[in-house]
Amino acid sequence: LPGNWLQLTVTRGDARSSDTRGTLLLCDPPQGHSRAAEACDALARSGGDVEAVPRDGSRVCPLVYAPVTVRAQGRWNGRPVDFSHTYSNDCEREALTGPVFALDDEQVPEV
């Protein structure tokens, strides 16, 4: 695929879980999930580095263990991207990756 794109997956539970959701995030124009424009903007500000996406330092997350594993594979500015990490819960995932892996957000119909 040309341009900046990432195949994103979010798996809830342990490694044996079948609760996996995924989408292809395209950024020219932004499309792929309900917060594609925000996700593309966050990735643009971090140079495509998921670990450098601006974090929400004001967020307080519960100490509940409900693991969420995310993966991003694709290309950004011509460079390969392969990122995978397991967060303690969805709150931690969102605080540290912003809109990038927000695949479950409700789709807002276009008017």
Backbone bond lengths (Angstrom), bond angles and torsions (degrees), N, CA, C in turn:
res aa  C-N    CA-C-N  psi(-1)  N-CA   C-N-CA  omega(-1)  CA-C   N-CA-C  phi
1 L - - - 1.452 - - 1.523 110.13 -
2 P 1.318 118.08 140.06 1.459 120.40 176.16 1.530 110.73 -79.97
3 G 1.340 116.27 160.74 1.461 120.37 175.78 1.516 112.59 79.11
4 N 1.332 114.79 -165.42 1.462 122.01 -179.55 1.515 109.50 -93.34
5 W 1.334 116.33 125.07 1.460 121.28 -179.29 1.526 110.01 -152.63
6 L 1.324 115.18 151.20 1.461 121.51 176.49 1.522 109.49 -141.37
7 Q 1.320 116.41 136.37 1.460 122.20 168.87 1.522 105.41 -87.77
8 L 1.333 117.32 117.12 1.458 122.91 -175.50 1.517 110.54 -109.38
9 T 1.344 117.13 136.73 1.459 121.06 172.27 1.521 109.42 -133.65
10 V 1.330 114.48 148.59 1.463 123.06 175.93 1.523 106.28 -131.65
11 T 1.347 116.27 123.33 1.464 121.61 179.19 1.515 108.44 -119.22
12 R 1.310 116.27 124.62 1.463 121.57 177.94 1.521 109.30 -96.30
13 G 1.321 115.87 139.63 1.454 120.78 179.46 1.513 111.39 96.61
14 D 1.340 115.51 -166.62 1.459 119.79 -177.35 1.532 110.59 -81.85
15 A 1.319 115.49 -175.05 1.462 121.22 -174.34 1.526 112.83 -61.87
16 R 1.314 117.92 -22.71 1.468 121.00 -178.81 1.526 112.19 -87.31
17 S 1.309 117.43 -1.07 1.458 121.34 -176.14 1.519 111.71 -67.35
18 S 1.325 114.28 145.63 1.465 118.77 175.38 1.527 110.25 -107.38
19 D 1.335 116.46 10.43 1.465 120.51 179.66 1.521 109.35 -87.75
20 T 1.327 115.77 74.98 1.459 121.81 -179.09 1.513 109.47 -117.23
21 R 1.314 115.03 133.54 1.464 121.36 174.99 1.514 107.29 -121.11
22 G 1.313 116.16 149.23 1.447 119.19 -179.62 1.517 112.05 -152.61
23 T 1.324 114.67 162.60 1.456 120.78 177.17 1.519 108.58 -160.53
24 L 1.307 115.30 161.77 1.455 121.86 174.43 1.528 107.23 -101.02
25 L 1.332 116.37 115.89 1.456 121.77 178.55 1.522 108.57 -91.84
26 L 1.313 116.34 117.98 1.464 122.89 175.87 1.526 107.24 -108.32
27 C 1.327 116.53 142.01 1.466 118.53 -175.62 1.524 114.51 -118.62
28 D 1.318 118.62 16.38 1.463 119.76 177.43 1.521 110.08 -147.24
29 P 1.313 119.65 79.19 1.468 130.07 0.93 1.531 110.84 -82.97
30 P 1.348 116.96 163.24 1.461 120.64 -179.56 1.528 111.98 -61.04
31 Q 1.333 115.64 126.14 1.456 121.93 175.16 1.518 109.36 -162.30
32 G 1.307 117.02 158.55 1.457 120.90 177.88 1.524 113.29 138.16
33 H 1.337 117.13 -37.35 1.461 120.63 172.48 1.519 108.92 -155.12
34 S 1.325 116.66 177.34 1.470 120.94 -170.09 1.522 114.53 -62.14
35 R 1.323 118.44 -22.38 1.466 121.12 -179.86 1.531 110.87 -116.24
36 A 1.326 116.55 33.98 1.466 121.56 -175.71 1.524 112.34 -58.56
37 A 1.332 118.06 -43.14 1.468 120.39 -179.03 1.528 110.45 -62.56
38 E 1.339 117.31 -42.63 1.467 120.88 178.40 1.526 111.01 -66.06
39 A 1.333 116.10 -41.57 1.459 120.67 -179.79 1.524 110.66 -63.47
40 C 1.320 116.98 -44.91 1.467 120.96 179.08 1.527 110.84 -63.54
41 D 1.328 117.17 -39.58 1.463 121.06 178.37 1.530 110.70 -63.90
42 A 1.340 116.77 -45.58 1.470 120.78 179.87 1.529 110.36 -62.30
43 L 1.334 116.78 -41.66 1.455 120.44 179.14 1.532 111.35 -68.63
44 A 1.325 117.12 -36.62 1.468 120.40 177.72 1.528 110.38 -63.04
45 R 1.340 116.70 -40.68 1.469 120.59 179.59 1.523 112.21 -68.21
46 S 1.348 116.82 -24.33 1.462 120.21 -179.45 1.526 112.24 -102.15
47 G 1.314 117.71 7.34 1.458 120.79 -179.78 1.517 113.17 67.02
48 G 1.339 116.50 26.02 1.459 121.10 -179.79 1.517 114.23 82.99
49 D 1.322 117.01 4.06 1.466 122.01 -179.75 1.528 108.87 -91.00
50 V 1.334 117.01 108.09 1.471 121.08 -176.49 1.524 110.77 -60.23
51 E 1.331 117.58 -36.41 1.469 120.32 -179.39 1.525 112.45 -68.22
52 A 1.333 117.76 -18.52 1.463 121.30 -178.97 1.525 112.82 -101.10
53 V 1.338 117.95 6.09 1.467 121.41 177.22 1.526 107.89 -59.93
54 P 1.332 118.19 136.51 1.471 120.73 179.59 1.536 111.45 -52.62
55 R 1.330 115.86 131.53 1.473 122.15 -176.81 1.515 111.13 -97.38
56 D 1.323 114.90 154.72 1.459 121.56 176.42 1.524 107.58 -94.01
57 G 1.332 116.52 91.23 1.459 121.93 -177.01 1.519 114.28 -71.77
58 S 1.333 117.43 -11.88 1.460 120.19 -179.21 1.527 111.95 -89.63
59 R 1.303 116.90 -8.42 1.467 121.02 -174.97 1.519 110.98 -77.49
60 V 1.336 116.37 133.32 1.464 122.54 176.02 1.519 107.14 -111.91
61 C 1.327 116.13 119.38 1.466 120.74 -177.15 1.520 110.64 -105.92
62 P 1.335 116.76 147.47 1.464 120.59 178.54 1.525 110.41 -70.75
63 L 1.315 115.55 154.34 1.460 120.81 177.59 1.526 109.60 -88.02
64 V 1.316 115.17 60.05 1.461 122.65 179.70 1.517 107.38 -111.02
65 Y 1.329 116.27 130.41 1.457 119.38 178.78 1.520 109.59 -93.71
66 A 1.311 115.53 106.66 1.462 124.34 176.05 1.530 104.97 -141.12
67 P 1.339 117.41 78.61 1.460 121.51 -167.80 1.524 114.76 -56.08
68 V 1.331 113.15 143.23 1.456 122.45 177.88 1.535 106.35 -134.45
69 T 1.325 115.77 120.23 1.460 120.52 178.92 1.517 109.18 -106.40
70 V 1.325 115.40 130.15 1.463 120.70 -179.69 1.517 108.78 -116.58
71 R 1.329 115.01 153.51 1.462 120.62 175.74 1.516 108.92 -145.37
72 A 1.313 115.62 137.52 1.463 122.61 176.08 1.523 107.38 -129.93
73 Q 1.320 116.21 123.75 1.454 121.71 177.14 1.518 108.16 -133.22
74 G 1.313 116.27 136.68 1.453 119.42 178.27 1.511 111.81 164.31
75 R 1.340 115.26 -145.13 1.465 121.22 -179.20 1.518 109.93 -136.73
76 W 1.330 114.86 140.66 1.465 120.47 176.71 1.526 107.43 -138.81
77 N 1.317 116.46 123.41 1.469 122.24 -177.38 1.526 111.56 50.52
78 G 1.343 115.41 39.69 1.458 121.10 176.95 1.516 115.42 81.10
79 R 1.332 117.66 -4.15 1.465 121.48 -179.67 1.522 110.50 -103.07
80 P 1.338 117.17 144.94 1.459 119.13 177.04 1.531 111.40 -70.57
81 V 1.322 115.53 145.36 1.464 122.56 176.09 1.526 107.13 -121.75
82 D 1.326 116.60 129.89 1.465 121.71 174.21 1.524 106.55 -145.64
83 F 1.331 116.24 99.15 1.466 122.83 -176.00 1.520 108.59 -123.71
84 S 1.323 116.86 134.72 1.459 122.15 175.76 1.524 108.26 -145.87
85 H 1.335 115.78 136.90 1.464 119.97 179.42 1.530 109.22 -157.73
86 T 1.331 116.35 147.12 1.466 121.68 174.31 1.518 108.40 -108.80
87 Y 1.331 115.54 123.40 1.464 122.87 178.03 1.520 108.64 -101.04
88 S 1.327 116.28 157.03 1.472 121.06 -178.00 1.519 112.89 -64.82
89 N 1.343 116.49 -33.73 1.467 120.76 -179.81 1.534 109.25 -163.14
90 D 1.330 116.40 175.35 1.463 121.25 -178.34 1.525 112.63 -62.43
91 C 1.321 117.26 -36.22 1.459 120.50 179.81 1.524 110.44 -60.61
92 E 1.317 116.78 -47.26 1.467 121.09 178.54 1.532 110.46 -62.81
93 R 1.336 117.26 -42.80 1.459 121.36 178.52 1.520 111.18 -57.30
94 E 1.333 116.48 -47.49 1.462 119.39 -178.01 1.527 111.98 -69.88
95 A 1.334 117.36 -37.76 1.467 120.18 179.40 1.528 111.16 -63.65
96 L 1.338 117.34 -32.38 1.458 120.76 -174.84 1.522 114.67 -98.33
97 T 1.343 117.78 -17.95 1.471 119.27 -179.35 1.527 112.97 -123.76
98 G 1.329 117.02 1.52 1.463 120.71 177.76 1.515 112.48 56.65
99 P 1.326 117.16 -136.33 1.460 121.01 -174.63 1.524 114.49 -81.12
100 V 1.340 118.20 -5.33 1.462 120.32 -172.63 1.530 112.44 -56.96
101 F 1.324 118.05 -46.76 1.468 121.27 -177.92 1.524 112.17 -104.72
102 A 1.316 118.13 25.65 1.473 122.52 -179.87 1.527 109.82 -83.10
103 L 1.316 115.76 61.08 1.472 120.82 -175.23 1.516 113.18 -77.96
104 D 1.319 117.57 -20.91 1.466 120.78 -176.82 1.518 113.19 -90.95
105 D 1.330 117.66 -4.21 1.463 119.33 179.53 1.515 109.23 -59.92
106 E 1.287 114.47 141.54 1.457 121.09 -178.65 1.524 110.48 -62.30
107 Q 1.318 115.79 132.90 1.460 120.40 177.15 1.514 110.17 -69.65
108 V 1.316 116.64 132.34 1.456 121.59 177.88 1.526 106.71 -97.90
109 P 1.342 117.84 120.52 1.467 118.59 -178.34 1.522 111.02 -65.11
110 E 1.345 114.39 141.53 1.460 119.64 178.65 1.514 109.17 -77.33
111 V 1.339 115.53 143.42 1.456 120.69 -179.76 1.513 109.57 -104.31
